[in-house]
Amino acid sequence: MFKRTGVIVHTRSYNTVKQSMRHEIIIRKSRFIGSAFHITSEDEALSRLRDVRSEFPDASHHCYAYVVRHDSLIQRFSDDGEPGGTAGMPILQVIKTRELQNVLVVVTRYFGGIKLGAGGLVRAYSGTAAEVLDKAGMASMVLSPRGIISIDYAQVGQVEYFLHQKGVQIVETEYRDKVNMTVIVPMEWDDFHGMLNELCSGRLEHTRLSPVFHSWE
């Protein structure tokens, strides 16, 4: 079974997993291997799913669910041959209950010869999903201002110290006729630019870019 639902998203923050994680449990001789990933698109979700299938090519099932932020909130799941409603939807419900987005959870099963029944399967798949998400941890992603600042070489030391003190994330630094730093900032861009411009005595050029989601934890 393969389903998709979608709702429009407008929030300026969301929760996701802090790190990719793998966790395995044994239930009545069946192995349930949970894999959790942070993703940013459906293409990445499907690529990660292919990787898991390649890693465990002889598994009985690769059941999964993912939630992706886009223009709408995309939710997909699959039972991958298990009885309808016993695997993919329970995994998705765990993700939704925790209000996570941009997350893929795959639960790989090696059948151990003992049938678990519908209720047992639901508990196994949802339990594996919950445990791997517990181990992955949670991070809050906040829509944050981003831009490029251009400074003289003589200003680099004091500017880097200022950025560190303010918790600014330096994404990239290019050394040309001036030093160009791509930064993500934990405050309003105008406030950031005003403070930095004062520090640089007006000798500062800047280009504001589109904001991005970033974890400040």
C-alpha positions as CSV (number, residue, x, y, z in Angstrom):
1,M,0.0,0.0,0.0
2,F,1.3,3.5,-0.9
3,K,-0.5,6.7,0.0
4,R,0.1,10.4,0.0
5,T,-1.6,13.3,1.8
6,G,-0.7,17.0,1.9
7,V,-1.6,20.2,3.7
8,I,-0.3,23.7,3.1
9,V,2.6,24.7,5.4
10,H,3.3,28.3,6.6
11,T,5.2,27.8,9.9
12,R,8.6,29.5,10.5
13,S,10.0,26.5,12.4
14,Y,9.6,22.8,12.6
15,N,11.1,19.8,14.5
16,T,13.1,17.0,12.9
17,V,15.6,14.4,13.9
18,K,19.0,15.6,15.3
19,Q,21.0,12.8,13.5
20,S,20.6,9.7,11.4
21,M,20.2,6.6,13.5
22,R,20.0,2.8,13.3
23,H,18.3,0.6,15.9
24,E,17.4,-3.0,16.0
25,I,15.0,-5.1,18.1
26,I,14.1,-8.8,18.1
27,I,10.4,-9.8,18.5
28,R,9.6,-13.5,18.4
29,K,12.6,-14.3,16.3
30,S,11.9,-11.6,13.7
31,R,14.5,-8.8,13.3
32,F,13.1,-5.3,13.1
33,I,15.8,-2.8,12.0
34,G,14.8,0.9,12.3
35,S,16.6,3.5,10.3
36,A,15.8,7.2,10.8
37,F,17.0,10.0,8.5
38,H,16.7,13.8,8.2
39,I,15.7,14.6,4.6
40,T,14.8,17.7,2.7
41,S,12.9,16.4,-0.4
42,E,11.0,13.4,-1.7
43,D,14.0,12.6,-4.0
44,E,16.3,12.3,-1.0
45,A,13.7,10.2,0.9
46,L,13.6,7.7,-2.0
47,S,17.3,7.7,-2.4
48,R,17.8,6.9,1.3
49,L,15.1,4.1,1.0
50,R,17.0,2.6,-2.0
51,D,20.2,2.7,0.1
52,V,18.5,0.8,2.9
53,R,17.1,-1.8,0.5
54,S,20.6,-2.2,-1.0
55,E,22.1,-2.7,2.4
56,F,19.5,-5.4,3.4
57,P,18.7,-7.0,0.0
58,D,17.4,-10.2,1.5
59,A,15.0,-8.7,4.0
60,S,11.4,-9.7,4.0
61,H,10.0,-6.2,4.1
62,H,11.1,-2.6,4.0
63,C,8.2,-0.6,5.4
64,Y,8.5,3.1,5.7
65,A,6.9,6.5,6.2
66,Y,8.2,10.0,5.6
67,V,7.0,13.6,6.0
68,V,8.5,16.3,3.8
69,R,8.0,20.1,3.9
70,H,7.5,21.6,0.5
71,D,4.8,24.0,-0.7
72,S,2.6,21.5,1.1
73,L,3.3,19.0,3.8
74,I,3.8,15.7,2.0
75,Q,3.2,12.5,3.9
76,R,3.8,9.0,2.4
77,F,3.9,5.5,3.7
78,S,4.1,1.9,2.5
79,D,3.4,-1.5,4.1
80,D,5.7,-3.2,1.5
81,G,3.7,-6.5,1.5
82,E,2.7,-6.6,5.1
83,P,-1.1,-6.7,5.8
84,G,-2.7,-3.4,5.0
85,G,-2.5,-0.8,7.9
86,T,0.0,-2.8,10.0
87,A,3.3,-1.2,9.1
88,G,3.5,2.0,7.1
89,M,0.6,3.9,8.8
90,P,1.8,3.0,12.3
91,I,5.2,4.3,11.5
92,L,3.7,7.5,10.1
93,Q,1.6,8.0,13.2
94,V,4.7,7.9,15.4
95,I,6.2,10.6,13.2
96,K,3.1,12.7,13.3
97,T,2.5,12.2,17.0
98,R,6.0,13.7,17.6
99,E,5.2,16.5,15.2
100,L,8.4,15.8,13.1
101,Q,8.9,16.9,9.6
102,N,11.6,16.3,6.9
103,V,12.0,12.8,8.4
104,L,12.1,9.3,6.9
105,V,11.8,6.2,9.0
106,V,12.3,2.8,7.4
107,V,11.7,-0.4,9.4
108,T,13.3,-3.4,7.8
109,R,12.0,-6.8,8.8
110,Y,13.6,-10.2,8.6
111,F,10.8,-12.7,9.2
112,G,11.7,-15.2,11.9
113,G,9.1,-17.8,11.2
114,I,6.5,-16.9,13.8
115,K,3.5,-14.8,12.7
116,L,2.7,-11.8,15.0
117,G,-0.8,-11.1,13.9
118,A,-2.1,-7.7,12.9
119,G,-1.9,-6.2,16.4
120,G,1.5,-7.6,16.9
121,L,2.8,-6.2,13.7
122,V,1.4,-2.7,14.5
123,R,3.1,-2.8,17.9
124,A,6.4,-4.1,16.3
125,Y,6.6,-1.5,13.6
126,S,5.4,1.5,15.7
127,G,7.6,0.4,18.6
128,T,10.7,0.1,16.4
129,A,10.0,3.5,14.8
130,A,9.5,5.1,18.3
131,E,12.8,3.6,19.6
132,V,14.9,4.7,16.6
133,L,13.5,8.2,16.8
134,D,14.3,8.3,20.6
135,K,17.9,7.5,19.8
136,A,18.0,10.0,16.9
137,G,16.9,12.8,19.1
138,M,15.0,15.9,18.1
139,A,16.2,19.3,16.7
140,S,14.2,22.4,16.1
141,M,14.8,24.1,12.7
142,V,14.1,27.8,12.6
143,L,13.7,29.9,9.4
144,S,16.7,32.2,9.7
145,P,18.1,35.2,7.8
146,R,21.1,34.4,5.5
147,G,23.4,36.6,3.5
148,I,26.9,37.5,2.4
149,I,29.1,40.0,4.1
150,S,32.2,41.5,2.4
151,I,34.9,43.0,4.5
152,D,38.5,44.1,4.2
153,Y,41.3,41.6,5.2
154,A,42.2,43.9,8.1
155,Q,38.8,43.4,9.6
156,V,38.7,39.6,9.6
157,G,39.9,39.1,13.2
158,Q,37.4,41.4,14.9
159,V,34.5,40.4,12.6
160,E,35.1,36.6,13.2
161,Y,35.2,37.3,17.0
162,F,31.9,39.3,16.7
163,L,30.2,36.6,14.7
164,H,31.3,33.9,17.3
165,Q,30.0,36.0,20.2
166,K,26.6,36.5,18.5
167,G,26.3,32.8,17.6
168,V,26.4,33.5,13.8
169,Q,26.9,30.5,11.6
170,I,29.6,31.0,9.0
171,V,28.7,28.7,6.1
172,E,31.5,29.6,3.6
173,T,34.4,32.0,3.4
174,E,35.9,33.2,0.1
175,Y,39.2,35.2,-0.1
176,R,39.2,37.5,-3.1
177,D,39.8,41.2,-3.3
178,K,37.7,41.2,-0.1
179,V,36.8,38.5,2.3
180,N,33.3,37.3,1.5
181,M,31.5,35.3,4.2
182,T,28.2,33.6,3.8
183,V,26.4,33.6,7.1
184,I,23.2,32.5,8.8
185,V,22.2,34.7,11.7
186,P,20.0,34.1,14.8
187,M,18.4,37.5,14.7
188,E,16.8,40.0,12.4
189,W,19.0,40.7,9.4
190,D,18.7,44.5,9.8
191,D,19.7,44.3,13.5
192,F,22.7,42.1,12.6
193,H,23.7,44.4,9.7
194,G,23.4,47.5,11.9
195,M,25.7,46.1,14.6
196,L,28.3,44.8,12.1
197,N,28.3,48.0,10.1
198,E,29.0,50.0,13.3
199,L,31.8,47.6,14.1
200,C,33.3,48.0,10.7
201,S,32.9,51.8,10.7
202,G,30.7,51.6,7.6
203,R,33.3,49.7,5.6
204,L,31.0,46.8,5.0
205,E,29.2,45.4,2.0
206,H,26.4,42.9,2.3
207,T,23.9,40.9,0.2
208,R,20.8,39.5,1.7
209,L,19.9,36.0,0.5
210,S,16.8,34.0,0.9
211,P,16.3,32.6,4.5
212,V,17.0,29.0,5.3
213,F,15.9,26.6,8.1
214,H,18.7,26.1,10.6
215,S,19.1,24.4,14.0
216,W,20.5,26.7,16.7
217,E,20.8,24.0,19.3
